[in-house]
Amino acid sequence: MAVYRRNFFAVGLSWASSLLSRSSSSRSYSRGLAVLPTLLRNNWKTLSVTGALCAVPFIQKPGNLSNEDRVWRASSLITDSAKTYLSQTTLVLLDSISNYVKAMKRLVTLQKHYVDSIDRLSSVDEDKIWQLILRNRQEVIDRRKDCKKFESCWKTAINLAELAAKAAFNAGADQASVTTKDSVQLAKSQVEEFQQIMLITETQLKDSEAGESGRL
């Protein structure tokens, strides 16, 4: 047990030293992370804690666990990590879709206002609204790119979770397998719901752009 404590303490010191050496380079990342919702930041912290704990059970004296127990425990840890990664990427994807939808709705409102008011606008006011439209169009483009990027991460998380569930089932960790599958289904249903809203809003945006072109 003393050897175990010394090994664990050494790992902790090494991890702390590495963290301190990277603290200055991570400041810019922390500032970027601060703009995310608190819920997302908390989930990132959860992943860090989970990742640290995952290494601990493997520091065992030989003979403490049977081979079957080792595989069972490892598969359970894999499902825990996979579910954490899936929950994070799902939250980030839903947040990016929400921002994309909001940006599209603002653009739809601006374009409709522009079309409805074009005959009454002075050249100065028309130019102001047009500049707003151009800025919002760029924001929509940027938000769409974010959605594509985070959707790719989310799909990877889905695949990892499904593989982890299969590994847990094969190892006899039935409960871990079931809960992981449930997490996958929940994530898919949540993303599907948001994607439906996104598709509807994209159609509205196309209609407003078509109306703008026809009016002008």
N, C-alpha and C positions, 0 to 999 in steps of 0.2 A: 504493500500500500504506500510505503514511503517513496519507493521508486516511482510509482504512478503519480504521486503528488509532485515530485521533483520534475518529472517529464512534463506534466501539465503546466507547472509554473514556468518552465523554460519556454514552452510554446506560447504562453501568455506574454512573457517578456519579449520574445521575438516579434509577436504580432503588434505589441504596443510600440516597439522601436520602429517597425515598418510604418505604422500609422503616423508617428510623429515626423518621420522623414518625408512623408508625402503630404503633410498638412498644408505647407505653403502652396503646393501645386494644386491642391483640391479646393482652394478658396473660391476660385472662379466657378467651379462646378457647384459649390454650395450656394453661391449667389443665384445661379440658374435654377437650382432646385427649390429655392425659396419662393419662386413664382408659382409653383404647383400648389394645388389644394393641400391643406393640412393632412387630409385623409391619405393622400398619395404619399406624402413624406413619411407618415407613420408606418405605412406598409413597407417602404424601403428600409426603414430601421428594423422592422420585423424580420425582413430577409437577412439583414446583417447578423442579427442575433441567432436566427435559425442556422445560418451557415456556420457560425462559430460553434454552436452546439453539436452540429452534425459530425464534427471531427472527434468529439470526445469519446463516444462509445467504442471507437476502434482502438483506443489505448487500453487494452485489456491484457491480463495475464493469460498465457496459453492454458487452455484447458477449462477456463471459466465458462465458456459457451461451446455448445456443440456446433458442428458445421451447419446443421439445419437452422439452429438459433441465429447464427451469424448472418445467414442469407435472409432469414425472416426479418431481423432487425435492420439490415442494410436496405432491404426493399421498403420497409416502413419509412426510413429516413429519406429515401429517394422520393416517395410519394409526398411527404411533407414539403420537401424543397420544391418539387414540381408544382404543387398546389399554391405555394407562396409566389413562385414566379408567374404562374397563370393569373393569380389574383391581381398582381401588380400590372401586368401587361393589359389585362382587361380594364382595369381602372384608367390606365393611361389612354387606351384606345377610346373608351367611352368619353373621356374628357376631351380628346382631340376631335371626335365626331361632334360633340356639343359645341365646341368653338367654331368648327366648320359650318355647322347649321346656323349659328348666330350670325356669322359673317355673311352668309348667303342671304339671310332674312334682312339684314341691314341693307345689302345691295339691292334686293328686290324693292324695298321701300323707297330707296333713293331713286331708282330707275323709274318706278311708277310716278313718283312725285315730279321727276324731270319731264316725263312725257305729258302728264296732266297740266303742267304749268308752263310749258315751253312758250306758249303764245303770250303769256303775261310777264315773262321774265325779261329784265333788262340784260344787256350783254354782260354786264359785270356779274349779276346774280347767276346768270347761266354758266359763266365761266367757273364760278365758285362751286356750283353743284356738280359740274362736270369734273372738276378736280377731285371732289369727294368721291365721285363714282370711280374714277381711275384708281384712287388709293384703296377703295374697298374691293375693287376687282383684284388688285394685287394681293390683298389680304386673303381673299377667297382662294387664290392660287396657292399661297403659302400654306393655308390651313389644309387644303386638299393634299399637298405633299406630306404634311405631318400625318394625316390619316393613313396614307399609303405606307409610310415608314413604320408606324406603330402597328398597323394591321399585319405587316410582315412579322414583327416580333411576336404578336399575339398568336399567329398561326403556328409559329415555332413552339410557343408555350403549349398550345393545344396538342401538338404532336408529342412533345416530351411527356405531358401528363398522361396521354393515352398509352405511351410505352411504359411509363412508370406503373400505371394501373395493371397492365399486362404482366409486368415483372413481379408485382406484389401478389397477383393471383397465382402465378406459377410457383411462388415461394411459400404459398399457404397463408399469406397475410390477407385474408379475404376482406376484413373490415377496411383495411387501408385501400384495397382495390376498389371497393364499393364507393367509399367517400371521394376518392379521386375521380371516378367516373361521374359521380353526382356534381362535382365541381366543374368538370368539363361541360356537362349538359347545361348547368346554370350559366356559365360564361357564354356559351353559344347562344342561349336564348336571350341574354341581355344584349349582346352585340347585335343579334339579328333585329331586335326591337329598335335599337338606335339606328341601324342601317336602313330600316324601312322609313324612318323619319327623314334620314338624310336623302334618300331617293326621292321622296315627295318634295322636299325643299329644292333639290336640284331641278326637278321638273318645273316648279314655280319660277325658279331663276331663268330657265330657258324661255319660258313663256313671257317673262317680263322683258327679256332681251329682244325677243321677237317683236313684242309690242313696241319697244323703243325704236327698232329698225324700221318698222312699218310707219310709225308716226313721223319719223324724220325723213 
